[in-house]
Amino acid sequence: MLTKLQSVDYVLVVLSKTYKARFEGHEEPGKGNGASHEGFLITQEIYENQSKNAKYIPIYFHNEDRKFAPDVLRAVTCYNVTRKAEYDRMYSLLTQQITPMPPLGERRILTQNQLDEHVFVDQNDFSGSGDYGSGGVAIETGSQLVELKINKNFDDFSATDQIAVLEAIGKLLKLDGTVRVVSKARGSVLLTVDLTPEQAERLYWLVEQGALAELDVTSARMVEGSGRLRNTEGISSRQTVAYMNDSIELVAEPSEERSQTATRIASMLFQKQPDWIQFFREVLGVDGLVRKLFTSPEELAAFEKTAQYAEIQAMVARLREKSVTAVEVKEPTCVIVVRLPKSLHESLRAEAHDRKTSMNQLCISKLLQVINDPE
């Protein structure tokens, strides 16, 4: 065994609970002596190399096995080889095809006006939102957005999971303060955070190297420009639109990404907690976001059948639950007269009574639902 370990450049160490126990000598006597001896040899080699290790690469096949890395290998990047992105990173390491980091740019001397644009925001401005990490002081804002893809089911991704990711980012980047979340969307989970350009660049490369793999973060993508979201094929080429005083740039992208775009921007607007009428007008109205993304009746009808559209409808419903009558009069109202059978009218009245709401509110709720096209 010693000869084989000495003769190779890399050794893949498959993680498991049993292997960790045997590697570290915690197995009952007479069991797993081979793995125990292997653990001794690896530990000794790393010790003699002044704790430096580029040879022994931990890999795993199941997420739950990630935590069973032997203590001597915990500082090394672990790879889930069932995920293509991580497998490719491991393969590039083993075959020495490492993509070099770009060279540092030249140091620029900023003018006073440029310095004034970098505003530091007090952490108290973020209190109570639930969208930010814990602890620390302020971060520099308004610079670069980074979209992180997290390989988890969107509905199962909890606030605790989000805080764990944000705290891990803070530790990796050695931030003094919290990380601001701009939006969260489906596909699996797309979490967009606001950092300085330098922090964003460093985070991008750290994610590429698998630094957040333990938290199921599989990739990172720079979002061009602070407050800008690249998206949409339904618009002519490129346009900047305003939603609730935010300037958002829409740029053509493949059709399948537009659903995620709609949800991402809607989530960002939802976080502002507007009244439901304003949200509906900006997102689902005649001149709203969705109709700018899906310009043809066929595209709009297809989008209305997606989970992303259902999520936007759920946002409208949650905002309606919080709305009060005084808020709802901000926009002029119109009256429609509908003829319907007496039996249907009586059914609606009974349903409104059971739900402890008015006929008007009940009918509005039903009008907000999607009508499925006949097959």
Phi, psi and omega in degrees: 000317181299318180297318180295318180296325182282340188266356184247161179274325182224150175229124177272124182252112183276119185279140172196163180298318181294317182296320179299315181299318181286320180303318185265008174077026181257005179282155179294149184306138177090353180247137173062036182297327180297313179293325178295317179294320178298318178298320179297314182296317180294314179300318180295318180296317179295321178299314182290341178264023178058041177066013176271136182215114172235011188255319186263113187250112179286135175229160178208160183249342181229139183306322184293343181276350182301326184284355182263024174292131176304147185305324183290345181249006185291337181278356183262145177297129176260147184239129171274105188282359174274352179257127185301317183298316180288322178299318180296322178295318178296317180297320179295327177291313182295327181261009176056046175248047183287128176285120183290149174290145180296153179294152178293141178283168179288145180288127180258147175266116184275146174282168180297322179298320178294322178295323181293339181287341181269095185263133176265129186256133180292144182298336180295339178293343184256001188295140173084358184279331181078002184251012185233159179291181183255153172075171172086178178253209191277161173241160177279133187243174172074033184238292186218130175265140177234127178260121180257133176261124183245124186278069177220156175294129185303317184290338180265355182279106188269171176299326177296319177299317182295316179298321179299319179295314182295320178293323178295320177298316180300319179290318180298318183270357180056048181280146176277345186227198186272162177256127184271128177269128178270316180200162175223133184216169179284160168113061332306288166235124177249110183251119181255124182241156184252119182225173170285161179304320181293317178295320180297316180298316180294317179298318180304310183290325177296318178296319178300330179273001176086019185294336180247018182298329180298334179260016176069021174278114188259336182200164178226149179220130176287131175262122188296120172077138176292134181075013180240138177236119181281129180185173164075131178260340184289340178274160190300307177209294181206133177210152177251127182238156181250130176231115178051048176072007174258136176266119184236127182267129177254125182234142185301132175216171182303151186302321185294344180271348185292328178297318178293324178299313181302315181292320182297313181290321178299320179297320179297317179290324180299325181297338177284351179052056175284174172288158190294330181294316179296317179297315179298315181298317184286330186256311187251356182291175182303321179255021185276180184303311186299317181287341173282331179278322183241095192273341181257153179302324181294316180294319180295317180297322179293319180295324182293350178262002185268163176294330180295320178294321178298325178293320178295318177300323178295325176297316178301316181298318180294322178292323179295326179296330182270345185290152174238162184303322183297328181284326189284356180265007181295330181253139179303145180253157177236160181243133173239146179248126183238127174274131180212155181300150181301321181297322179291321178299316180295324179294318178295320180295318178295320179295319178298321179295315180296325181272000180056047178222177180271161175300322181298312180295320180296316181294323177298317179301318181288327179292335180283348181282160181274139174264118179286136178291143177296144180292000000 
